[in-house]
C-alpha cells in the first residue's frame, strides 16, 4: 500500500514537471518570437528620437534607455533560443527564466521611454 502511494505521488511529480517544462518552452517560444520585433521597434524609436533631437538641438535620455532595452531584447532572444535548444530540463528552465527577466527589463525600459515622451510632448 505504501509503495503504491509513493509510486502515484512520483507519477504526479513527473507529470507536474512535464507540465512546467512545457509551459517554460511555450513562454520561451513566445519570447523568441516577440523579442526581435520589440528590438526593431526600439531601434526605430531611437532613430526618430535622434532626428527630433537634432532638429530641436536637445539631448535626451530616452534614447539611452531604449538602447538598454535593445540590449535586453537581444539577450532575451538569444536566451530564449538557447532555452528552446537546451537538452536538459534544469538548463532549459534556467535559460527560460533568464529570458523572462531580460524581456521584462526591456519592456520596462520601453514603457519608461513611452511615459517620458508622452509627458514631454504634453508640455
C-alpha positions in Angstrom: 0.0 0.0 0.0 2.8 2.4 0.9 4.6 1.5 -2.2 1.6 2.3 -4.4 1.1 5.7 -2.7 4.8 6.5 -3.3 4.6 5.5 -6.9 1.4 7.5 -7.5 3.0 10.7 -6.0 6.1 10.1 -8.0 3.9 9.9 -11.2 2.2 13.1 -10.1 5.6 14.8 -9.6 6.7 13.7 -13.0 3.5 14.9 -14.6 3.8 18.3 -12.9 7.5 18.5 -14.0 6.5 17.8 -17.6 3.7 20.4 -17.5 6.1 23.1 -16.0 8.6 22.2 -18.7 6.0 22.6 -21.4 4.9 26.0 -20.0 8.5 27.2 -19.9 9.0 26.1 -23.5 5.9 27.9 -24.6 7.0 31.1 -22.9 10.4 30.8 -24.4 8.9 30.4 -27.8 6.8 33.5 -27.3 9.7 35.5 -26.1 11.8 34.2 -29.1 9.0 35.4 -31.4 8.4 38.8 -29.9 11.8 40.0 -28.8 13.2 40.7 -32.3 10.0 42.7 -33.0 10.5 44.8 -29.9 14.2 45.2 -30.7 13.3 46.6 -34.1 10.7 48.9 -32.6 13.2 50.3 -30.1 15.8 50.9 -32.8 13.2 52.7 -34.9 12.2 54.9 -32.0 15.9 55.6 -31.2 16.3 56.8 -34.8 13.2 59.0 -34.5 14.4 60.5 -31.2 17.8 61.2 -32.8 16.2 63.0 -35.7 13.9 65.1 -33.3 16.9 65.8 -31.1 19.0 67.1 -34.0 16.2 69.3 -35.3 15.4 70.8 -31.9 19.0 70.9 -30.7 18.3 69.0 -27.5 19.7 65.9 -25.8 17.5 63.3 -24.3 17.9 60.2 -22.0 15.2 58.4 -23.9 17.5 57.0 -26.5 19.8 55.8 -23.8 17.0 53.9 -22.0 15.9 52.5 -25.4 19.5 51.4 -26.1 19.5 49.4 -22.9 16.1 48.0 -23.9 17.5 46.9 -27.2 20.3 45.1 -25.4 17.7 43.4 -23.1 15.6 42.3 -26.0 18.7 40.9 -27.8 19.7 38.9 -24.7 16.1 37.7 -24.3 16.1 36.5 -27.9 19.4 34.6 -27.5 18.5 33.2 -24.1 15.1 32.0 -25.3 16.7 30.4 -28.4 19.1 28.6 -26.1 16.3 27.5 -23.8 14.4 26.0 -26.8 17.6 24.2 -27.8 18.7 23.0 -24.3 18.7 19.3 -23.8 18.4 19.1 -20.0 15.4 20.1 -18.1 17.3 22.2 -15.5 19.2 24.2 -18.1 16.1 24.8 -20.1 14.3 26.2 -17.0 17.2 28.4 -16.0 17.6 29.9 -19.5 13.9 30.4 -19.9 13.7 32.3 -16.6 16.7 34.5 -17.5 14.9 35.2 -20.9 11.8 36.2 -19.0 13.7 38.6 -16.7 15.6 40.2 -19.6 12.4 40.5 -21.7 10.6 42.2 -18.8 13.6 44.6 -18.2 13.4 45.6 -21.9 9.6 46.2 -21.6 10.2 48.3 -18.5 12.7 50.4 -20.4 10.3 50.8 -23.4 7.5 51.8 -21.0 9.6 54.3 -19.2 10.5 56.0 -22.6 6.9 56.0 -23.6 6.0 57.8 -20.4 8.9 60.3 -20.9 7.8 61.0 -24.4 4.2 61.4 -23.6 4.9 63.9 -20.8 7.5 65.8 -22.8 5.1 66.2 -25.7 2.2 67.3 -23.4 4.2 70.3 -22.1 
